[in-house]
Amino acid sequence: MNKVMSREFNLFINGELISADGGKTFDSINPSDGQVFAQVADASKQDVVKAVAAARETFDSGIWSGLSVKERGVYLVKVSGLIRKYAKELADLESRDTGKTGKQTTFIDIPTCADTFEYFGKLEDPFKSEVNPVTAPVKSTTEREPIGVVACIIPWNYPLIMTGWKVAPALIAGNTVVFKTSRQASVSVMRLAEIFKEAGLPGGVVNFVATTSREASDELLNSPSVDMISFTGGTSTGEKIMRQAAATTKKVGLELGGKSPNIVFADCDMEAAIGGTMSAIFMNQGQMCTAGARLLLDEKIYDVFLEKLVEKTKSLKIGPAQDYATDFGPLVSKEHRDEVLLYIEKGQQEGATLLCGGNIPDVETNDHASLGNGFYLEPTIFGDVTNDMAIAQEEIFGPVLSVIKFSTQEEAVRIANDTPYGLASCVWTKDLDKANAVAKQLRCGTVWINTYGGFYNEAPSGGYKRSGFGRELGRDGLLEYTQTKHVCIDQTPGGRPLVAGWF
């Protein structure tokens, strides 16, 4: 592979940008053209030990947790401003690193990350003491305190957004952080580490590492100096993390896989539902845990809806992520594309009807010769799917839509819930009473009605069942990074409670 305009990114430990132990690095590959465009410092176990030690010492010193919420917030707002200052650079790096289109990184990912730091940085005081209305002669209060050292671990599909979602609430709550990004998408996050240095937070408050070493990653899970693991990623990996974290009784928050149902009733706004369906499965080339990968389609509109959906899907322009004319970029890696292709083959073997896509694009019929070096795959739609097929039950994490016909509202709900996952869902209907009735019956953490993909700093997000537990964003997500303490003060007249004279 050729290295084009290659740049190196260092680890960020204890307030300093440093090379990895032994100077080791790994390559970051642009999935649009298959070329190396950056090298990232490859942390060893010893580097992670240093990062954890820095976070532990800083937390225990009180230099960060001892600040007021407002004082901590000043730093987060400064980070937000710097993200906006370097927005164009960050958007380009994230597009080159992940393959998501430049339109998406420019108008969604970077602004969302900046907004999250600003939102949590401007909270007044969400951790005020709460007086408990007990009937005994005491003053009983509940206090919210930081957990300590939080290890945040994310996958490769939304690096900067997920960084904001985890780091901002963890820091405003008074914790210190060791953040590990995915080796497949480290560049934009390690650039953010440089921004944190520029923002001038005290050393050790937040530390960024990237690694290819399983031993180094395991150190975060095994270290007794880490108090909490906040993980977003695959369900099987989340289960392993739970088992490892149990050895030191860490708190664990997990946002895991999904196989989200997108329920379209006959009385929907068809054009809106078609557009929303495409966004739900083809945004970021389907590489989303909340992807609406199962289209549950009312039999009354099955044929006409699918005809229009397939026609619009075929019109999507496939191309390099950095080209603003591109609608649909590459998948993150060749290995991941190969996994998705296996599912497409499996779907055909199971008897589903391939309505469009399913292939690597033909380079000769495309405007961009570089497609032959990138990791492209056509957006794919399967009809005649039954919910027991692998393509309907297993998370593919790619641009593969499984279309399932239903005839009644009850059947739609039954099919929607017939999955081991419970992350998100969509409902499309003009009848809001019906929509709300369906929403109450769906076993998942988020239900979008006549829309898709709205995440808000003010509202919680998370999963049911094997999609994990714990929440991100909102008050619930913020309180995940705290622990409660009960303080009980005697107020017995005369100052002699019964317990004082029991013996």
FIDRENMAR-497313 format. One line per 5 residues: number of its first residue (from 0); their letters; for each residue x, y negated, z of C-alpha. Coordinates in steps of 0.25 Angstrom, whole numbers, always signed. Layout:
% FIDRENMAR-497313
NUM = A = X Y Z; ...
***
This chain:
% FIDRENMAR-497313
0 = MNKVM = +0 +0 +0; +5 -14 -3; +6 -25 +8; +0 -38 +3; +2 -51 +11
5 = SREFN = +4 -42 +24; +3 -48 +37; +6 -43 +51; -2 -44 +63; +3 -42 +78
10 = LFING = -3 -36 +90; -8 -47 +101; -5 -43 +115; -4 -52 +127; -5 -64 +119
15 = ELISA = +6 -61 +109; +6 -56 +95; +16 -44 +95; +21 -33 +86; +17 -19 +89
20 = DGGKT = +26 -10 +97; +37 -6 +87; +32 -16 +76; +22 -6 +71; +11 -11 +61
25 = FDSIN = +0 -5 +53; -5 -10 +39; -19 -16 +37; -24 -13 +23; -34 -21 +15
30 = PSDGQ = -45 -12 +11; -49 -20 -1; -35 -17 -8; -28 -6 +1; -17 -16 +4
35 = VFAQV = -9 -19 +17; -12 -33 +21; -7 -33 +35; +1 -26 +46; -4 -25 +60
40 = ADASK = +4 -22 +72; +1 -8 +76; +0 -7 +91; +7 +4 +99; +2 +10 +112
45 = QDVVK = +12 +1 +119; +6 -11 +112; -8 -8 +117; -2 -5 +131; +3 -20 +131
50 = AVAAA = -10 -25 +126; -18 -18 +137; -8 -23 +147; -9 -37 +143; -24 -37 +143
55 = RETFD = -24 -30 +157; -14 -40 +163; -21 -52 +157; -35 -47 +162; -29 -44 +176
60 = SGIWS = -22 -58 +177; -36 -65 +176; -30 -75 +166; -42 -72 +156; -53 -66 +165
65 = GLSVK = -51 -77 +175; -54 -88 +165; -69 -92 +164; -78 -88 +152; -77 -102 +147
70 = ERGVY = -62 -102 +147; -61 -88 +140; -71 -93 +130; -62 -104 +126; -52 -94 +121
75 = LVKVS = -62 -86 +113; -68 -99 +106; -54 -102 +102; -52 -88 +96; -65 -91 +89
80 = GLIRK = -60 -104 +83; -47 -97 +78; -55 -86 +71; -63 -96 +64; -50 -104 +61
85 = YAKEL = -44 -91 +54; -57 -86 +49; -52 -85 +34; -40 -77 +38; -47 -68 +47
90 = ADLES = -58 -65 +37; -48 -62 +27; -40 -53 +36; -52 -45 +41; -57 -43 +26
95 = RDTGK = -43 -38 +22; -42 -29 +34; -56 -23 +34; -62 -24 +20; -74 -32 +24
100 = TGKQT = -77 -43 +14; -71 -57 +16; -85 -62 +16; -89 -54 +28; -76 -57 +36
105 = TFIDI = -77 -72 +33; -92 -74 +36; -95 -63 +46; -82 -57 +53; -74 -69 +56
110 = PTCAD = -85 -79 +60; -91 -68 +69; -78 -65 +76; -76 -80 +79; -91 -82 +83
115 = TFEYF = -89 -70 +93; -77 -77 +100; -84 -90 +100; -97 -85 +106; -91 -77 +118
120 = GKLED = -81 -89 +120; -92 -98 +122; -101 -90 +132; -104 -98 +144; -102 -88 +155
125 = PFKSE = -109 -75 +153; -103 -68 +165; -110 -76 +176; -113 -69 +189; -127 -63 +190
130 = VNPVT = -134 -62 +203; -141 -49 +205; -155 -50 +212; -153 -40 +223; -162 -40 +235
135 = APVKS = -151 -38 +246; -145 -50 +253; -133 -51 +244; -128 -59 +232; -126 -49 +221
140 = TTERE = -120 -54 +208; -115 -47 +195; -102 -52 +190; -96 -50 +176; -81 -48 +175
145 = PIGVV = -72 -44 +163; -69 -29 +162; -54 -31 +160; -46 -26 +148; -54 -23 +136
150 = ACIIP = -49 -15 +124; -57 -18 +111; -56 -9 +100; -63 -11 +86; -64 -4 +72
155 = WNYPL = -60 -10 +59; -73 -15 +53; -76 -28 +60; -62 -32 +67; -64 -47 +70
160 = IMTGW = -79 -46 +74; -77 -35 +83; -65 -42 +89; -74 -54 +93; -85 -45 +98
165 = KVAPA = -75 -38 +108; -65 -48 +111; -73 -60 +113; -83 -55 +124; -71 -47 +131
170 = LIAGN = -63 -59 +132; -74 -69 +137; -78 -59 +147; -63 -60 +153; -57 -47 +148
175 = TVVFK = -44 -45 +141; -44 -37 +128; -35 -27 +120; -41 -27 +106; -38 -16 +96
180 = TSRQA = -42 -17 +82; -43 -6 +71; -31 -3 +64; -39 -4 +51; -43 -18 +53
185 = SVSVM = -33 -25 +63; -29 -38 +55; -40 -48 +58; -40 -44 +72; -25 -45 +74
190 = RLAEI = -26 -59 +67; -37 -62 +78; -26 -58 +88; -17 -70 +83; -29 -79 +84
195 = FKEAG = -31 -75 +99; -16 -78 +101; -19 -92 +95; -31 -94 +104; -21 -93 +116
200 = LPGGV = -28 -83 +125; -20 -78 +137; -11 -67 +133; -17 -53 +135; -32 -57 +135
205 = VNFVA = -34 -51 +121; -24 -41 +114; -25 -36 +100; -19 -23 +95; -20 -14 +83
210 = TTSRE = -15 +0 +82; -14 +12 +74; -10 +20 +86; -20 +29 +93; -11 +29 +105
215 = ASDEL = -12 +14 +106; -27 +13 +104; -29 +24 +115; -21 +15 +125; -33 +5 +125
220 = LNSPS = -42 +17 +128; -33 +23 +139; -27 +11 +146; -32 +10 +160; -29 -5 +158
225 = VDMIS = -41 -6 +148; -54 -8 +155; -64 -8 +143; -64 -3 +128; -73 -10 +118
230 = FTGGT = -73 -1 +106; -80 -3 +92; -78 +9 +82; -82 +23 +79; -91 +31 +88
235 = STGEK = -81 +43 +89; -70 +33 +92; -78 +27 +103; -81 +40 +109; -66 +43 +110
240 = IMRQA = -64 +29 +116; -75 +32 +127; -67 +45 +131; -54 +38 +132; -59 +26 +139
245 = AATTK = -66 +35 +150; -52 +39 +155; -50 +25 +161; -65 +22 +163; -65 +10 +153
250 = KVGLE = -77 +3 +149; -80 +6 +134; -89 -1 +124; -91 +6 +111; -97 +0 +98
255 = LGGKS = -97 +13 +89; -103 +18 +76; -116 +17 +70; -126 +22 +59; -135 +11 +59
260 = PNIVF = -149 +12 +53; -154 +1 +44; -170 +3 +44; -177 -4 +32; -192 -4 +32
265 = ADCDM = -201 -6 +20; -206 -19 +25; -192 -25 +26; -187 -37 +18; -181 -28 +7
270 = EAAIG = -170 -38 +2; -166 -41 +16; -165 -26 +20; -157 -23 +8; -147 -34 +11
275 = GTMSA = -147 -30 +26; -145 -15 +22; -133 -19 +13; -126 -27 +24; -129 -16 +35
280 = IFMNQ = -121 -6 +27; -112 -13 +17; -107 -25 +26; -92 -22 +28; -93 -10 +19
285 = GQMCT = -102 -3 +30; -91 -2 +40; -99 -7 +51; -104 +1 +64; -117 -6 +62
290 = AGARL = -119 -3 +47; -133 +0 +43; -128 +13 +37; -142 +20 +37; -153 +13 +29
295 = LLDEK = -166 +18 +34; -176 +14 +23; -191 +15 +23; -196 +24 +12; -205 +14 +7
300 = IYDVF = -194 +5 +1; -183 +16 +0; -182 +16 -15; -183 +1 -18; -174 -3 -6
305 = LEKLV = -163 +7 -10; -163 +3 -24; -161 -12 -21; -151 -8 -10; -142 +1 -19
310 = EKTKS = -143 -10 -30; -138 -21 -21; -127 -11 -15; -122 -8 -29; -120 -23 -32
315 = LKIGP = -111 -25 -20; -97 -30 -25; -86 -21 -20; -72 -28 -18; -61 -33 -10
320 = AQDYA = -65 -38 +4; -58 -51 +2; -66 -55 -11; -78 -63 -7; -86 -57 -19
325 = TDFGP = -85 -44 -12; -97 -38 -6; -91 -25 -2; -77 -22 +2; -69 -10 +5
330 = LVSKE = -69 -1 +17; -59 -2 +27; -49 +9 +23; -48 +21 +13; -50 +31 +24
335 = HRDEV = -63 +25 +29; -68 +24 +14; -64 +39 +13; -73 +42 +25; -85 +34 +20
340 = LLYIE = -83 +42 +6; -84 +55 +14; -98 +50 +19; -103 +46 +6; -99 +60 +1
345 = KGQQE = -106 +66 +13; -119 +58 +10; -119 +64 -4; -117 +78 +1; -128 +76 +11
350 = GATLL = -138 +73 +0; -139 +58 +1; -141 +50 -12; -129 +41 -15; -136 +28 -21
355 = CGGNI = -124 +20 -23; -109 +18 -19; -102 +29 -13; -89 +28 -21; -76 +20 -21
360 = PDVET = -78 +8 -31; -73 +10 -45; -61 +1 -46; -62 -1 -61; -76 -7 -61
365 = NDHAS = -73 -16 -50; -67 -30 -50; -56 -28 -40; -45 -18 -44; -41 -18 -30
370 = LGNGF = -53 -10 -26; -45 +3 -30; -35 +0 -18; -46 -4 -8; -56 +5 +0
375 = YLEPT = -69 +2 -7; -82 +10 -7; -95 +7 -13; -107 +4 -4; -114 +17 -3
380 = IFGDV = -129 +20 -1; -135 +34 +1; -150 +37 -1; -158 +49 +4; -150 +50 +17
385 = TNDMA = -156 +57 +29; -152 +53 +43; -145 +67 +45; -134 +65 +35; -120 +61 +39
390 = IAQEE = -121 +48 +31; -133 +44 +40; -127 +49 +53; -112 +46 +53; -106 +32 +53
395 = IFGPV = -99 +30 +39; -94 +16 +42; -95 +13 +27; -104 +8 +16; -113 +20 +16
400 = LSVIK = -128 +18 +17; -137 +30 +20; -152 +27 +17; -163 +35 +24; -177 +34 +21
405 = FSTQE = -188 +33 +32; -203 +32 +31; -208 +27 +45; -203 +18 +56; -202 +29 +66
410 = EAVRI = -193 +37 +56; -184 +25 +53; -181 +24 +68; -179 +39 +70; -169 +39 +59
415 = ANDTP = -162 +26 +64; -160 +32 +77; -156 +46 +72; -141 +43 +73; -130 +44 +84
420 = YGLAS = -127 +29 +82; -135 +17 +87; -128 +4 +84; -137 -4 +75; -149 -4 +65
425 = CVWTK = -157 -13 +56; -172 -14 +53; -178 -21 +41; -193 -24 +42; -201 -36 +41
430 = DLDKA = -210 -30 +53; -202 -35 +65; -211 -27 +75; -207 -15 +67; -192 -19 +67
435 = NAVAK = -192 -22 +82; -199 -8 +85; -189 -1 +77; -178 -9 +84; -182 -4 +97
440 = QLRCG = -182 +10 +93; -168 +10 +86; -157 +15 +95; -146 +6 +92; -139 -7 +97
445 = TVWIN = -143 -17 +87; -155 -18 +78; -155 -28 +66; -169 -31 +61; -169 -37 +47
450 = TYGGF = -154 -40 +47; -141 -33 +50; -128 -35 +57; -131 -47 +66; -121 -47 +77
455 = YNEAP = -122 -58 +87; -113 -63 +98; -125 -64 +107; -131 -50 +104; -126 -37 +109
460 = SGGYK = -121 -26 +99; -119 -11 +101; -123 +3 +100; -132 +14 +105; -129 +29 +105
465 = RSGFG = -115 +33 +98; -114 +18 +93; -108 +15 +107; -111 +7 +119; -108 -7 +124
470 = RELGR = -111 -20 +117; -104 -30 +109; -108 -45 +109; -119 -52 +117; -120 -52 +132
475 = DGLLE = -120 -37 +132; -107 -36 +124; -100 -47 +132; -104 -40 +145; -97 -27 +140
480 = YTQTK = -84 -34 +143; -88 -36 +158; -90 -28 +170; -100 -31 +181; -96 -34 +196
485 = HVCID = -107 -34 +207; -103 -44 +218; -112 -43 +231; -112 -54 +242; -119 -52 +255
490 = QTPGG = -129 -63 +259; -135 -56 +271; -139 -67 +281; -128 -67 +292; -118 -60 +282
495 = RPLVA = -120 -46 +288; -125 -36 +278; -130 -23 +283; -117 -16 +277; -108 -25 +287
500 = GWF = -115 -18 +299; -117 -4 +294; -106 +2 +302
***
